[in-house]
Amino acid sequence: MNCLINGLNNLIKKLNKVNNDQLLIALNSEGINLSDNTIAAAVVVEAGEPSHAALIIKHNGETRIFHFFGSILLESPKNAIEEGQLIFVKELNFIPSFLISSFVAHCELIQKEAKPQYGFFYNPKSFYDADGKFQNPGSFPEYLTCVGFCLTVIQSYLVNEDFLYYADWDHTSLDVHLERTAYQMLEIARNYPQISQEELKSSVRRILPLEYFCGAYSSIRPVRKSFTDSLSEKLKTEISQKVA
């Protein structure tokens, strides 16, 4: 444990020292900044704010964005870029290139089968099975944010580890839509009486799109919030410079 903490602290120090290095890579309409057969975490910036989380897939020369935006979408990012949105990407190196073809097929199944409702809940044991259907060992329903959706897709490919150390984000990280979340908790308790109050409360959390995106920069998993907090400040500064 001490070795992991020391390694994390050293990595954070290195990132803080490299003040002049640009960490952000912007996706353009041709997707030329990504090599073929690549999966990347993405954050969408609109009006200067990193407001949306997504996955970017480049396969057979075609670049698509996979995300939860009212519904599950697997589409070209061209329209978003032409409308002035900035999309920054960071490759996820733990999904090997030979799996990209099956990853795309899996995304197509998820798009067809997934029916998430928007809510600030996340459990790292959730995943999408081989048929594209949402699975959760605790039977918790498919309430997700755009971040939760991306994490659930990613978790389908991380069998023995978690992407984020999710316990660093608990109910105290929820600072918006409190009344709506309280109503959803009552709704879930009514419709799923087998879910205990403890399990329900432990699933409430808000993970920001930028925090999710920062996780892609870490070589250590699960990624701690201390890492994302440190890196997000530098990325916010870079974003401000790019939209100024």
C-alpha positions in Angstrom: 0.0 0.0 0.0 2.8 2.4 0.9 4.5 1.7 -2.4 1.3 2.6 -4.3 0.9 5.8 -2.3 4.5 6.8 -2.8 4.2 6.0 -6.5 1.0 8.1 -6.8 2.6 11.0 -4.9 5.7 11.0 -7.1 3.5 11.0 -10.2 1.5 13.9 -9.0 4.7 15.8 -8.2 6.0 15.2 -11.7 2.8 16.4 -13.3 2.9 19.6 -11.1 6.5 20.3 -12.1 5.8 20.1 -15.8 4.1 23.4 -16.0 4.9 24.2 -19.6 3.9 20.9 -21.1 0.5 20.8 -22.7 -1.5 17.7 -21.6 -4.6 18.3 -23.7 -5.1 16.8 -27.1 -8.0 18.1 -29.1 -10.0 16.0 -31.5 -10.6 17.6 -34.9 -13.3 16.7 -37.4 -10.9 14.1 -39.1 -9.8 12.6 -35.9 -6.2 12.7 -37.1 -4.8 13.0 -33.6 -5.7 9.4 -32.8 -4.1 6.3 -34.2 -6.4 3.7 -35.7 -7.8 1.0 -33.4 -7.9 3.3 -30.4 -10.3 3.8 -27.5 -10.0 7.1 -25.6 -11.6 8.9 -22.8 -13.1 12.2 -23.8 -14.4 15.4 -22.2 -16.6 17.8 -24.2 -16.1 21.5 -23.4 -18.8 23.9 -24.2 -18.7 27.6 -23.3 -15.4 27.0 -21.6 -16.8 24.3 -19.3 -15.9 20.6 -19.3 -19.5 19.6 -19.1 -19.8 16.1 -20.7 -18.0 12.8 -20.6 -17.7 10.4 -23.5 -15.7 7.7 -25.1 -14.0 8.1 -28.5 -13.5 5.1 -30.8 -11.3 5.1 -33.9 -11.6 1.9 -36.0 -11.0 1.3 -39.7 -10.4 5.0 -40.2 -13.7 6.0 -38.7 -13.9 8.1 -35.6 -17.1 7.9 -33.4 -18.2 9.2 -30.1 -20.0 6.9 -27.7 -21.9 8.6 -24.9 -25.1 9.0 -22.9 -26.8 12.3 -23.8 -30.5 11.8 -23.2 -30.1 8.4 -24.9 -27.2 6.2 -25.9 -25.5 7.6 -29.0 -22.8 6.1 -31.2 -22.1 8.8 -33.8 -19.6 11.0 -35.6 -18.3 13.8 -33.5 -18.2 16.0 -36.6 -21.4 18.0 -35.9 -20.4 18.8 -32.3 -17.0 20.0 -33.4 -18.5 22.1 -36.2 -20.9 23.7 -33.7 -17.9 24.9 -31.7 -17.6 22.3 -29.0 -14.1 21.2 -28.1 -13.5 17.5 -27.5 -10.3 16.5 -25.7 -9.1 13.0 -25.7 -6.7 10.7 -23.8 -6.1 7.2 -25.0 -7.0 4.3 -22.7 -4.0 2.0 -23.1 -5.5 -0.9 -21.2 -7.9 -1.9 -24.0 -5.6 -3.6 -26.6 -6.0 -2.8 -30.3 -7.0 -6.4 -31.2 -10.2 -5.9 -29.0 -11.4 -2.8 -30.7 -13.5 -4.6 -33.3 -15.3 -6.5 -30.6 -15.5 -3.3 -28.5 -17.3 -1.5 -31.4 -19.7 -4.4 -31.7 -20.4 -4.4 -28.0 -21.1 -0.6 -28.1 -23.6 -1.2 -30.9 -25.4 -3.8 -28.6 -25.3 -1.4 -25.7 -26.8 1.3 -27.8 -29.6 -1.1 -28.7 -30.2 -2.6 -25.2 -29.3 0.0 -22.6 -32.1 2.1 -21.2 -30.4 4.3 -18.5 -32.2 7.0 -16.6 -30.3 10.1 -15.6 -29.2 10.1 -12.0 -26.3 10.6 -9.7 -25.7 7.0 -8.8 -22.7 4.7 -9.6 -21.6 1.3 -8.5 -18.3 0.0 -9.9 -19.7 -3.6 -10.0 -22.1 -2.5 -12.7 -21.2 -3.5 -16.3 -22.8 -4.3 -19.7 -22.8 -8.0 -20.5 -22.0 -9.7 -23.8 -25.6 -8.9 -25.0 -25.3 -5.2 -24.2 -27.6 -5.5 -21.2 -26.9 -3.6 -17.9 -25.9 -5.9 -15.0 -25.4 -5.1 -11.4 -24.8 -7.8 -8.7 -26.7 -5.7 -6.2 -29.7 -5.4 -8.6 -29.4 -1.6 -8.5 -31.3 -0.1 -11.5 -29.7 1.6 -14.5 -29.5 5.2 -13.1 -26.4 6.9 -14.5 -24.9 10.2 -15.5 -22.8 10.6 -18.7 -19.8 9.8 -16.5 -21.4 6.8 -14.9 -22.2 5.4 -18.3 -18.6 5.7 -19.5 -17.3 4.1 -16.3 -19.8 1.3 -16.7 -18.7 0.6 -20.2 -15.0 0.8 -19.2 -15.6 -1.5 -16.2 -16.9 -4.2 -18.7 -13.2 -4.4 -19.8 -11.6 -4.2 -16.4 -12.4 -7.6 -14.9 -10.1 -7.6 -11.9 -9.7 -4.0 -11.0 -11.7 -0.7 -10.8 -10.9 2.3 -13.0 -11.6 4.8 -10.2 -11.3 4.3 -6.5 -15.0 5.1 -6.3 -15.2 5.3 -2.5 -13.3 8.6 -2.7 -16.6 9.9 -4.2 -19.5 9.3 -1.9 -22.8 11.1 -1.2 -20.8 14.2 0.0 -19.6 14.7 -3.5 -23.2 15.3 -4.7 -23.7 19.1 -4.7 -26.4 19.5 -7.4 -30.0 18.4 -8.0 -30.3 17.2 -4.4 -34.1 17.3 -4.4 -34.3 15.4 -7.7 -31.9 12.7 -6.3 -33.9 12.4 -3.1 -37.0 11.8 -5.1 -35.2 9.2 -7.3 -34.1 7.4 -4.1 -37.7 7.2 -2.9 -38.7 5.9 -6.3 -36.0 3.3 -6.3 -36.8 2.2 -2.8 -40.5 1.8 -3.8 -39.7 -0.1 -7.0 -36.8 -2.2 -5.7 -37.6 -3.1 -2.0 -34.8 -5.6 -2.0 -32.3 -2.8 -2.1 -31.3 -1.7 1.4 -31.2 1.9 2.5 -27.4 1.4 3.1 -26.9 0.2 -0.5 -29.0 3.0 -1.9 -27.1 5.7 0.0 -23.7 4.1 -0.8 -24.5 4.4 -4.6 -25.0 8.1 -4.5 -22.1 10.1 -5.8 -21.2 12.8 -8.3 -18.0 12.3 -10.4 -17.3 15.2 -12.7 -16.6 14.8 -16.4 -13.2 16.3 -15.9 -12.4 13.9 -13.0 -13.3 11.0 -15.1 -11.1 12.3 -17.9 -8.2 12.9 -15.5 -8.4 9.2 -14.6 -7.1 8.3 -18.1 -3.8 10.0 -17.4 -3.0 7.7 -14.5 -0.9 4.5 -14.9 -2.1 3.3 -11.4 -5.6 1.9 -11.0 -7.9 2.4 -9.2 -7.3 6.2 -9.7 -7.6 8.2 -6.4 -9.5 11.5 -6.2 -6.3 13.1 -4.9 -4.8 12.4 -8.3 -7.8 13.8 -10.3 -8.0 16.9 -8.0 -4.3 17.7 -8.7 -4.4 17.2 -12.4 -7.8 18.8 -13.0 -6.5 22.2 -11.9 -3.8 22.1 -14.6 -6.3 20.9 -17.2 -8.7 23.7 -16.3 -6.0 26.2 -16.9 -5.2 24.7 -20.3 -8.9 24.7 -21.2 -9.2 28.3 -20.3 -6.2 29.1 -22.5 -7.6 27.3 -25.4 -11.0 29.0 -25.3 -9.7 32.5 -24.5 
